[in-house]
Amino acid sequence: MELYSIASGSSGNCIYVGDNQSGLLVDVGISMKRIREGLIQQELDFDQVEGIVITHEHSDHISGLGPILRKYQIPVYATEGTIRYILDSGKMKNVDTDLFCVVEPDRSVKVADMEVTPFSISHDATDPVCYTIEKQQKKVSVATDMGTYSDYTVSHIKDSDAMLLEANHDINMLQVGSYPYSLKMRILGDRGHLSNDRSAHLIENVLHDKLQYVMLGHLSQENNLPELAYQTVKYELEQLEQWKDIGAKLSVASRKEPSAVVTIN
């Protein structure tokens, strides 16, 4: 099983989970061209994408959806509120609406040979969720766009073999940056985004002996830096004996280009 970030950041998100035969996409917030190029880098194509799971309706998660569905008959999985918002947006003209499949938080669905479980998150969207994906006793979690997390969040992702978790902003960079005050408060609020520090604390809460890989994602272009996110989280984790003992790897997903494939052993 593989976790492959084609793009992850405030300007667009698309994650592939599967293997070299088939898989699914978590969000399609970049152009169809970029997604195809990312798939081709791993000798994949849209014909091998068995499903698209959508976390929420913000443009950096769905901007490529219309073009993809007009060309490929790929089923789309999202909550009822998210689907309604997408269809009402007027951007799905000439798209077969039967491709949309409603999912409910905490109820698993089968996508190809994978078990996909949505779970609710705290974000300023209609009905947002994130996902865990399981196959052959291996588990991947993709969890971003969370203003906060709870024991409920931890319960869903705590036994993952690999995970992509949000490290959206550095609090100081955000506070002294050029964003208007209202936007700063939105990002810092419980329905905004996780900071580097909060991301580190979430990882601390989900550590277990079989965790192999943590990828930091959804970094802000204006209020974070890849090296800053990496060093902030790495410092916090290196204070923990358990992190040292399990030997899990930490990396940062790129905003502009595909990241190295994470293969779960």
Salt bridges, closest charged atoms under 4 A:
ASP19 OD2 - LYS135 NZ 2.51
ASP27 OD2 - HIS61 ND1 2.64
GLU37 OE2 - LYS33 NZ 2.66
ASP60 OD2 - HIS61 NE2 3.34
ASP60 OD2 - HIS218 NE2 3.22
GLU80 OE2 - ARG84 NH2 3.53
GLU104 OE1 - ARG107 NH1 3.51
ASP106 OD1 - HIS156 NE2 2.83
ASP113 OD2 - LYS135 NZ 3.24
ASP124 OD1 - HIS123 NE2 3.48
ASP124 OD2 - ARG186 NE 2.38
ASP145 OD2 - HIS56 NE2 3.49
ASP145 OD1 - HIS61 NE2 3.22
ASP145 OD2 - HIS123 NE2 3.42
ASP145 OD1 - HIS218 NE2 3.24
ASP159 OD1 - LYS139 NZ 2.51
GLU166 OE2 - HIS193 ND1 2.59
GLU166 OE2 - HIS218 ND1 3.68
GLU238 OE2 - LYS234 NZ 2.95
GLU241 OE2 - LYS244 NZ 3.74
